């Protein structure tokens, strides 16, 4: 499990203490942001839908929830309806909610402050594959499999495109690529 904000963290800790099985919580590397919302209860393997988008979706695992919400607000102001799912759990993955997003949205971006290779986004792609759902409209955003310079967290996130501007840019790019593929297939 990984808390998306300050409100998730104590709720996850309380849940873990009462849970009758081993549980791991990825503790934030920074002061957790507060996201005002009615907090959905913590349930094993259940995501929290912050806002359902009709065009696209950010599926976020961990501390980049606030940045993803800000990116979705930027995109909505531009006319692109992008929602945000706070995944909360990598294992077990909320396949029901995430696969519904994959089937109903033109594009989906997974967002994590962790390694891409073998990370949360990879689990989403595997779930799609297991369910027989195409994943060409999915893009994984996170830490690439290369050396990342040392620096302030916010500077590094911006360099990696994991700040609100970078996330919004990735969504615009993916939305354009998906729209181009759809136009080409309709012309055939």
C-alpha positions as CSV (number, residue, x, y, z in Angstrom):
1,X,0.0,0.0,0.0
2,X,1.1,3.6,-0.5
3,X,-0.7,6.6,0.9
4,X,-1.7,9.3,-1.6
5,X,-1.8,12.1,1.0
6,X,-1.6,12.9,4.7
7,X,-5.2,11.7,5.3
8,X,-4.4,8.3,3.8
9,X,-1.4,7.7,6.0
10,X,-2.9,7.4,9.5
11,X,-5.9,5.5,8.0
12,X,-3.6,3.0,6.4
13,X,-1.5,2.6,9.6
14,X,-4.7,2.0,11.6
15,X,-5.9,-0.4,9.0
16,X,-2.6,-2.3,9.0
17,X,-2.5,-2.6,12.8
18,X,-6.0,-4.3,12.7
19,X,-5.3,-6.4,9.6
20,X,-4.8,-10.1,10.2
21,X,-2.1,-10.6,7.7
22,X,1.3,-9.1,6.8
23,X,1.1,-5.7,5.1
24,X,3.6,-3.3,3.8
25,X,3.1,0.5,3.5
26,X,5.4,2.6,1.4
27,X,6.1,5.5,3.6
28,X,6.3,8.9,1.9
29,X,9.8,10.3,1.4
30,X,8.5,13.8,2.0
31,X,5.9,15.7,4.0
32,X,2.6,14.3,2.8
33,X,0.3,16.8,1.1
34,X,-3.3,17.3,2.3
35,X,-6.0,16.8,-0.3
36,X,-9.4,17.9,0.9
37,X,-12.0,15.4,0.0
38,X,-14.4,13.0,1.7
39,X,-12.0,10.2,2.6
40,X,-13.0,6.8,1.3
41,X,-12.4,4.0,3.9
42,X,-9.3,1.9,3.4
43,X,-10.1,-1.6,2.1
44,X,-7.6,-4.1,1.0
45,X,-7.2,-4.0,-2.8
46,X,-9.7,-1.1,-3.2
47,X,-8.8,2.1,-5.0
48,X,-10.3,5.5,-4.2
49,X,-11.8,7.3,-7.2
50,X,-11.1,11.0,-6.7
51,X,-12.8,12.0,-10.0
52,X,-13.9,9.9,-13.0
53,X,-12.7,11.3,-16.3
54,X,-14.4,10.6,-19.6
55,X,-11.4,11.3,-21.9
56,X,-8.6,10.0,-19.8
57,X,-7.4,8.9,-16.3
58,X,-4.4,9.2,-14.0
59,X,-4.1,6.1,-11.9
60,X,-1.8,7.1,-9.1
61,X,0.1,4.9,-6.6
62,X,1.5,7.0,-3.8
63,X,2.6,10.6,-3.1
64,X,2.1,12.0,-6.6
65,X,-1.6,12.1,-6.1
66,X,-1.6,15.9,-5.5
67,X,0.4,16.5,-8.6
68,X,-1.9,14.3,-10.6
69,X,-5.0,16.2,-9.3
70,X,-3.4,19.5,-10.3
71,X,-2.5,18.1,-13.7
72,X,-6.1,17.0,-14.2
73,X,-7.3,20.5,-13.3
74,X,-5.0,22.0,-15.9
75,X,-6.3,19.6,-18.5
76,X,-9.9,20.2,-17.6
77,X,-9.3,24.0,-18.1
78,X,-8.1,23.1,-21.6
79,X,-11.2,21.0,-22.3
80,X,-9.8,17.5,-21.7
81,X,-11.8,15.6,-19.1
82,X,-9.2,13.6,-17.1
83,X,-10.0,11.9,-13.9
84,X,-7.8,10.7,-11.0
85,X,-7.8,7.3,-9.2
86,X,-5.9,7.0,-5.9
87,X,-4.8,3.3,-6.4
88,X,-3.7,2.9,-2.8
89,X,-2.7,-0.8,-3.3
90,X,-0.2,-2.4,-5.7
91,X,-1.0,-5.8,-4.3
92,X,-3.7,-6.7,-4.4
93,X,-4.4,-4.4,-7.3
94,X,-8.0,-3.0,-7.7
95,X,-8.4,-4.7,-11.1
96,X,-12.1,-4.0,-11.2
97,X,-11.7,-0.2,-11.0
98,X,-8.5,0.1,-13.0
99,X,-9.7,-2.2,-15.8
100,X,-12.9,-0.2,-16.0
101,X,-10.8,2.9,-16.6
102,X,-8.8,1.1,-19.2
103,X,-12.0,0.0,-21.0
104,X,-13.8,3.3,-20.8
105,X,-11.1,6.0,-21.2
106,X,-9.3,6.9,-24.4
107,X,-6.0,7.0,-22.5
108,X,-4.7,6.1,-19.1
109,X,-1.5,7.2,-17.4
110,X,-0.1,5.3,-14.4
111,X,1.8,7.6,-12.0
112,X,4.2,6.5,-9.3
113,X,7.3,7.8,-7.5
114,X,9.0,4.5,-7.9
115,X,10.8,2.4,-10.5
116,X,8.9,1.8,-13.8
117,X,10.5,-1.5,-14.4
118,X,8.5,-4.0,-12.4
119,X,6.6,-1.3,-10.6
120,X,2.9,-0.3,-10.2
121,X,2.4,0.6,-13.9
122,X,3.8,-2.8,-14.9
123,X,1.2,-4.5,-12.7
124,X,-1.5,-2.5,-14.4
125,X,-0.2,-3.6,-17.9
126,X,-0.1,-7.2,-16.7
127,X,-3.7,-7.0,-15.3
128,X,-4.8,-5.6,-18.7
129,X,-3.0,-8.4,-20.5
130,X,-4.5,-11.1,-18.2
131,X,-8.0,-9.7,-18.9
132,X,-7.5,-9.5,-22.6
133,X,-7.7,-5.7,-22.7
134,X,-5.5,-3.8,-25.1
135,X,-3.0,-1.5,-23.3
136,X,-1.6,0.6,-26.2
137,X,-3.5,3.6,-24.8
138,X,-1.6,3.2,-21.4
139,X,1.6,5.1,-20.5
140,X,3.6,4.4,-17.3
141,X,5.1,7.5,-15.6
142,X,7.7,7.0,-12.9
143,X,11.4,6.7,-12.2
144,X,13.2,5.4,-15.3
145,X,15.7,2.6,-15.2
146,X,18.8,4.9,-15.4
147,X,20.9,6.9,-13.0
148,X,18.9,9.9,-11.7
149,X,21.0,12.9,-10.5
150,X,20.9,14.0,-6.8
151,X,18.9,17.1,-6.0
152,X,15.9,18.6,-4.3
153,X,12.9,16.3,-4.7
154,X,10.7,18.9,-6.5
155,X,13.6,19.6,-9.0
156,X,14.0,15.9,-9.7
157,X,10.3,15.3,-10.2
158,X,10.2,18.2,-12.6
159,X,13.2,16.9,-14.5
160,X,11.5,13.5,-14.8
161,X,8.1,15.0,-15.9
162,X,6.4,14.0,-12.7
163,X,5.3,17.5,-11.6
164,X,1.8,18.8,-12.6
165,X,3.1,20.5,-15.8
166,X,5.0,17.3,-16.9
167,X,2.0,15.0,-16.1
168,X,-0.3,17.3,-18.0
169,X,2.1,17.3,-21.0
170,X,2.3,13.5,-21.0
171,X,-1.5,13.3,-21.0
172,X,-1.8,15.8,-23.9
173,X,0.8,13.8,-25.8
174,X,-0.8,10.5,-25.2
175,X,-4.3,11.9,-26.0
176,X,-3.0,13.2,-29.3
177,X,-1.3,9.9,-30.2
178,X,-4.4,7.9,-29.3
179,X,-6.6,10.3,-31.3
180,X,-4.2,10.0,-34.3
181,X,-4.4,6.2,-34.1
182,X,-8.2,6.2,-34.0
183,X,-8.4,8.6,-37.0
184,X,-6.1,6.3,-39.0
185,X,-8.1,3.2,-38.2
186,X,-11.4,5.0,-39.2
187,X,-9.9,6.0,-42.5
188,X,-9.2,2.4,-43.4
